[in-house]
Amino acid sequence: MLESYEATIQPDGRIELAEPVHLKGPRRAILTLLDDSDSIETAVLSEKALADWNRPEEDLAWSHLQGAK
C-alpha cells in the first residue's frame, strides 16, 4: 500500500516530516518536489466541485474496488 507524508526539504537537503512516521524497518520512497506556486489551496478549491462524491452512496458504489481492510 502506498502512503503519503507531507515534508519540507531544506536547501541543504535535510528532509523535515510534518508529523512522525513509524516504520517497522527500512522502506523505499519516491520524493516528488512541488512547485511553490502549487499549494494546498488547489485541493481546497477543488472540494466544492468534488463534494458530490463525498456521500455514503458513493462510498458504497465504489466499495468493491477497495482492498480488504
C-alpha positions in Angstrom: 0.0 0.0 0.0 1.3 3.5 -0.8 1.3 6.1 1.9 2.0 9.8 1.5 3.5 12.1 4.1 3.9 15.8 4.0 7.5 17.1 4.3 9.7 20.1 3.6 13.1 19.8 2.0 15.6 22.4 3.2 18.1 23.9 0.7 20.8 21.9 2.4 18.9 18.6 1.6 17.5 17.9 5.1 14.0 16.5 5.0 11.6 17.6 7.7 8.5 15.5 8.0 5.3 17.3 9.1 4.5 14.5 11.5 6.2 11.5 13.0 6.4 8.4 10.8 6.7 4.9 12.5 8.0 2.1 10.3 8.9 -1.5 11.2 12.1 -1.3 9.1 13.7 0.5 6.1 11.3 1.5 3.3 12.0 2.7 -0.2 10.4 6.1 -1.1 9.8 8.3 -4.0 10.2 12.0 -3.5 8.1 14.4 -5.5 9.0 18.1 -5.4 6.1 20.5 -5.6 6.4 23.9 -7.1 6.0 26.7 -4.5 3.1 28.1 -6.6 1.2 24.8 -6.2 -0.2 24.7 -2.7 -2.9 23.0 -0.6 -5.1 25.8 -1.8 -5.6 23.9 -5.1 -7.0 21.0 -3.2 -9.2 23.2 -1.1 -10.6 24.9 -4.2 -11.5 21.5 -5.6 -13.5 20.5 -2.6 -16.7 22.2 -3.8 -16.5 20.6 -7.3 -15.9 17.1 -5.7 -18.4 17.4 -2.9 -20.9 15.3 -4.8 -18.5 12.3 -4.4 -18.3 12.7 -0.6 -21.5 10.8 0.2 -22.2 7.4 1.7 -23.9 6.2 -1.5 -20.7 6.9 -3.5 -18.6 5.0 -0.9 -21.0 2.0 -1.2 -21.0 2.2 -5.0 -17.2 2.1 -5.2 -16.6 -0.2 -2.2 -15.9 -3.3 -4.4 -12.8 -1.5 -5.6 -11.4 -1.1 -2.1 -9.0 -3.6 -0.8 -9.9 -5.7 2.2 -9.5 -3.8 5.4 
